[in-house]
Every structure is written in structure tokens, then in C-alpha cells.
Amino acid sequence: MSGDYQLRHCAVLGFIEILCSVHLDSFTTLSQNTSSQDSWPGLFTQMVLDRDSVDIHSVVDSEDTSENNKTICLEILDALKTCFYQKSEIKQSLYRGLIRVTSHNNELCVCVNSLLLDHMGSWCNRLVVAENKKSLKFDKSVNLGKDNKAIIHEPLDELILLAQHVLVTSMQLNDNNEHTKIDELKQLLCQLVNFYSECNTDEIKVNENDCLLDIISDTTEHMEVIKQILCVYQAFMVYIVNSWCSPDQDKECCKKLQKLFYKYNHILEAVMALDKTNKKKDKGNKKNKTETTGTTTKFVEPAIHLDFDVLYKFLSLLTKNVNWASETNVILLKQNVRLWEFVLKLVQTHLMEVKNLLSRDIKPRNLYENICKLTKLLYDYFLFDVCEKIKFSQPVLELGLDCYLQTIKLVNSYYKNLNKFFADSNQDDSNDESGGIFDVLRNMRLYLDQILQMNQVDDVSNQEDDIDDKETYDKIESHLIGCVSVVCHGLKNNQDSKIKNILTWLSMVAEKYSFSNSSNSKQFLTLMLEMHSANQEDPIMLANIIKHLCHTFGRISKAHKTNQSQISPLRLITTWNRAVMCPVLCQSLCNELNYVIHCLSRIKAELNASQKKIKNICLDRLKSREKAICHRIVLVVLSATSFTKTVIPLGQCTELGKLSEIVNDQLSPNVSKFIMFIEYDRPLTDKEKNSVQLKNQTRRQASYIPRVVTELELFVNLITKLGKKCKDQNLLNSIKLTATRDFRLNVQKVQDMLSKQNNSDESDEEIIIGNKRPNEANEQPPKKKRRSGSNSAEIRGESSAN
């Protein structure tokens, strides 16, 4: 192979894709003739010289095509032997790729089995004391290199996962000719399971001088070795579950699974406890400055990469009654809380890997069917009898709800059809109507109401007193709100009655319940505003919430007191979360302004693009839109004005800067143009001109125009004052005084009047000039009038002289 690591890695992935695309019918004859493969021509020689005879994609069961495909597979597998001596990253890709290959073509398990026996045997130690036990060479799989950095030579957990997958798949084929090799691999795995299910930490050797007990306290230096040991235990547990096929194996498999998980949990708890102790010591050393320590990383429980079928089987064992295990024997497994947490964390890891593949435009095999099965399993267990699940284990319920939330998020973002997905995932139910999206949402709403009722917080004092009791329900509340949010955003706006019921329920929750923390309150408020904005004609809910929020903060001017009887109680907003709610409401208000601006631009564009003949047809449709936009503008401006009159804490005005910028740059000029269009430019039909009802309605609605203008000017004035008080230069720079009024000058008439006046002035001048006499040109101009004081003095002088 090439010396470049990237080229070798790409070559391995390419060969895996070829093996996955090959169609095989039977591999028995090929496995018996593996000794003669050296006499065959090479893979690329066949494909170049005789392309017609090499068709790896053919589904036709012809003898020539089948033999050629078998030949290609053997040569590729023989070439992949060299990967056993490559770096661990290449080995990891090889092992995971061979699992995919044997899942597509089960017949290849025979050849992969023969490859694994020799390689696995080289990584096992035979124990002299016990004949039926073997251990793994952890001392050679992980070593410390330069700068005390761990170097992984062999990913033993990936190797065991491949071996157990090949073994279980081969046993299902029932090939009598290959029983010898299958028994050898089965015996090897059983010997390893027997040792690690009964050994102690001092019996697991990690190097020539130390065992696991010696290094377990130093997670910083030996972290990779400890993680690999834990992953090997996980792989052994997966092997026990995957090989569990009938109730006859109940006692044996339950016993081995309990022993393995007990050892695994014992090692993990010891590592986590010692890791916390070391962190406390490091903090104490830093405070006392007695010694300087490097950066330490927190130890995180590792999780192995699992195929979906094995993961689904493991989760099914805990969540429902399966036909391959009796309920009486597995009851102890279902009561093990730590085992639940372990399996659900494996589910979380699997969902994260699926998301990463989809982000790279790689779709896993049978993704939709697998997600449907997983969602059905999680929904039937964790979305029913929530209170009973809390009594059993709150962390387990939190993990289960989080897995369900991540699943429906993945479906909503990738497939964008939750209604069909819920119908497909619940199609096995006896009641066909129980699996619809509204039925799923109804179930979520029911349990969210129960959790909110159990999790009530009235004020700050109660929150501090009951924090120990309420803290455990925060995540459950958050996950349920997240599930409701995903389902609500996936609804299609074609069932008005059901949508209105959901909006009513959202409003009822906001009035009736308070939330356990600010994050949950913010999440629910965002959901409620988005749903009301998407499914209602006006932002009346936004205006009511802003009014209530401003009431909790108080008005700037104490002279204007709000009538508290007019404000409906809203427990969603409390004294300890109102500062968080303010930016959410500001952002929602900005969204409403953007929507209004978009509507105004659209109406203007339609009018400009329409022809004269089409304008009359579009007129009726535009009338209703004009009325709705006018009502929406009034609500938005009044809501924005309420913000400017409220004692909002300094530092919460960042969204108001954007709000004022939108009002100044786009809202004010568009409102002015829109008002003028309604008053003057919109043509009236003959029926409207003669309608007395329309004239009366116009007189009543004429008062709205100066109100809109007045409120807009008042808002600009208050924003200016707010910017000066907060010393926010952005608010001051983005505001300009508006000059909009409820009248305008008719420019054409003014120009006509000015032209007439100029013409009359010119004619008067011509008449005066023609009537002038010659001696009038030399006459002196009239004297200026004297002031009244001087005139009176002259009169007094004349009278005294007389």
C-alpha cells in the first residue's frame, strides 16, 4: 500500500464500497477452494481485459457473473489482510466496514471468519490457571509514546464487535461445512467473556508492571487504556444480547450480562470517584499555590459504535416483552437503573452519528424504517405513565425523553413530514386513529400539564426554598416543551379547528402555570408567539403579553397609572424571569414589523405590476389586506410605544436599537405612503361613490389616521428620550423626526395657482407702464411717515407759538 496515510485510508473505504455493492447468491463453493486463489488472475486484470464478464452490480443469477463476483470478493479480502498491520484508524474503518459488508452479503461471513481467527488469536493470552479463560493484551494494544501521549495499536473493542457480528450472522446461515471455524470463534469469545465476567481489577494487566488497580487513580496519564477496557466490556455485553435468540438461553445470558455489567459499573464508578477527588486536589493546590498543575480534562464515560439492529434488540429487552426472552428471568435487568442509563446513552450516541452522516449527505441504510421502529419503542414507554417513570428513575426518564426529542427533530429536519412519520411508526397499533400527529400532541400536552402542576414556582422565595424538590423536574419539563414545539412546527395549517384548540391551550398554560426556570419560560413563550403569529391574522397575543410585561416592570411616569383590572393574569411572566422575556418580546415585535413591511412592499409591487384592466379585479382582494395591515400596524406601534414607557433595566435595550432602526428607515415612510394611498390614490367604484354606508364608515375610520401618526411621532419622541437616558448613541443616531400628517399638498394645483398668479402680475405691470406720464418719471418718491412722537412734538410747538 501507499506510504501516505490518507491514500491508504481512502483505498480501504473504496474496497469496502465495492464489497457492499457486489451481489452474491452462495459462497459455499468458494470457501472450499480458497487454497487455489493464487492461480486466479488479478481483479483489475479481469475488469480491464474482459469487462463484459465482470458485472458486480448484476442481480441475474448467471453462473459466469456469480463466479466472477466471488473471485473479486476473494481478491479484495485477501488484499485487506494487510490492513491488520496498519494504524488503528485504518483498522477501525476496516472493522466497521466489514460489519456493513457482512450485513449486505451474509455469505461473506465465511471468509471474514477465517481472517479473524488468526488475527484475534494474536491479541489473546492463554491463562495457565484456567483452561476455559483467555485475556486480551491491553499491554500491547495501548502504549505511551513521546511526551506521554497514548498510542493505540489495536482497537480491541471494534475487533470484538466485528467478531461477535460475524459469529451471530454465521450461526443464522446454518452452514454445516463451516461449523468448525464457527465453533473456534465462538469458543474464543466465550473464553474471553468467562474471564472478564469474573476477574478483579488487579488481574487485568495494562503493562508489564502495572494492572488496572494500579493505574485507576491516574486518569490523566492512562485515560486511553481505561476507556478501551470499558469499551471492551461494552462489546462483551453487546455480544451476550446479540447471541440471545431463544428463551432456553435466559438463565445463562442473564447471569453473564449481570456479571459483565456489574464489573463494568464497578470500574466506571471507581474511575469517576477518583477523578472527582483529583479535581478537588488540583483546585486546592491552585488556591494554595503550592504547585502548578497542567490542564486536566474531565473523564467522560465512553460509548461504542453499534449497528442499529443490535441497539434496537438491546433496548427492546428493557422496554417491552420479547419472544426470545421470558419476563420472569429478565425482571432483574429491567429494574437495573444503571443498565437503563447505559443503553439510553448508546442510543444518544447512535443518533449523533446518524446526524453527522446526514450532515455530510450520507444516508444510512434503511434509515426511515429504523427511525420509525426506534420512535415507536421510545414513545410507547416514555410518553405513557410519566409519573410512574419518575418514581422508578428520573434520570432514566430524562434520557428517554431526550432520545425521543432528538429522534423527532431528526425526522422533522430531514423528512419534513411528521404527520406521515407518526402514522407509519404507529401503524402496528390496533387503533388506527391513535397514531396521528394530533393524538401524539394531545398525549404530550397531557403530561406537560401534569409536570407543570407538580413543578409550580410562585415567586423567588418559593423557588429558593423548594429548589431541591423542583430541580429534578426541570429537564423533564424542558424535554416535553421541546417535543411539543417540534410537533407544533410540523403541523400543516389545514385544520383550523384543531389549530385553534392548540392556540387556546398555549394561552391557557401561559395564564395558569409558571415555569421552573427562565430557560423553560423563554422556550415556551417563543413557541406560543410563533404559533400565534403563524396562525392568526393579527398579533393580539403579542400585544397582550407585552402589556403584561410592561405592567410588571412599571411605567416611567408615575402620574399615569394603569388600571390593573384591565390586565388579565399571566403567570408565565414572573419577577425572576421578566428580564429574560424582554429580548424575546422585542425580537417578536421586530418580526412583526418585518412582516408588515413585507406586506406593504408586496401590495405596492402588485399594484405597480398590475395592468389597468386587472386592477379592478385585484381591488376586492386588496381591500381586505389593507384593513388587516392597518389593524396590524396600530397594534405593533402601540406595543412598541408600551416598551418605551416602561422601566426596563438598562442593558435590555439592545433589541430596541434594531426596533427604532426599522421604524425610522422602513416603517415611517411606508406608513405615510400607505395612508396617502388609502385616502387619495385608491380608485372608487360607482357603487362605492353612491354608498351612504361606505361614507359613514369612512367618517368613523378617519380617526385612525391621525391616531397612527400621533402614536408614531410619540414613539419616536420617547425613543429619543430613552437613548439620552441610557446614553445609547445608536438609538439617537437611528431616529429622525417624522413630518407625516393627515393631509398633503396637491402639487399640481399649487403649480397651476402659481402660474396664474405670475400671468396676472405680468399683465398688471404692462398696464401700469403704458399709462405712465413723462413727468412722473422725475417725481420724487413719497416721504416716509414720521413717528408718532415727533408728530406730537411739532403739534405742541405750533400750539405754543400761537
Secondary structure as UniProt FT lines:
FT   HELIX           5..21
FT   HELIX           28..32
FT   HELIX           34..39
FT   HELIX           43..49
FT   TURN            51..53
FT   TURN            56..57
FT   HELIX           63..79
FT   HELIX           80..85
FT   HELIX           88..104
FT   HELIX           106..108
FT   HELIX           109..121
FT   TURN            122..123
FT   STRAND          124..126
FT   TURN            131..132
FT   STRAND          134..136
FT   HELIX           138..141
FT   STRAND          142..144
FT   HELIX           146..148
FT   STRAND          150..152
FT   HELIX           156..173
FT   HELIX           176..178
FT   HELIX           179..196
FT   TURN            197..198
FT   HELIX           201..203
FT   HELIX           212..215
FT   TURN            216..217
FT   TURN            219..221
FT   HELIX           223..242
FT   HELIX           247..249
FT   HELIX           250..288
FT   HELIX           308..319
FT   TURN            323..324
FT   HELIX           327..334
FT   HELIX           337..359
FT   TURN            360..361
FT   TURN            365..366
FT   HELIX           367..382
FT   HELIX           386..392
FT   HELIX           394..414
FT   HELIX           418..425
FT   TURN            426..428
FT   HELIX           432..435
FT   HELIX           437..454
FT   HELIX           460..465
FT   HELIX           467..470
FT   HELIX           471..473
FT   HELIX           474..489
FT   TURN            493..494
FT   HELIX           496..512
FT   HELIX           518..535
FT   HELIX           540..553
FT   TURN            558..559
FT   HELIX           564..566
FT   TURN            571..572
FT   TURN            575..577
FT   HELIX           578..609
FT   HELIX           612..644
FT   TURN            650..651
FT   HELIX           654..662
FT   HELIX           663..667
FT   HELIX           668..676
FT   HELIX           677..681
FT   HELIX           686..689
FT   HELIX           692..701
FT   TURN            702..703
FT   HELIX           704..726
FT   HELIX           729..733
FT   HELIX           747..770
FT   HELIX           774..777
FT   HELIX           788..801
//
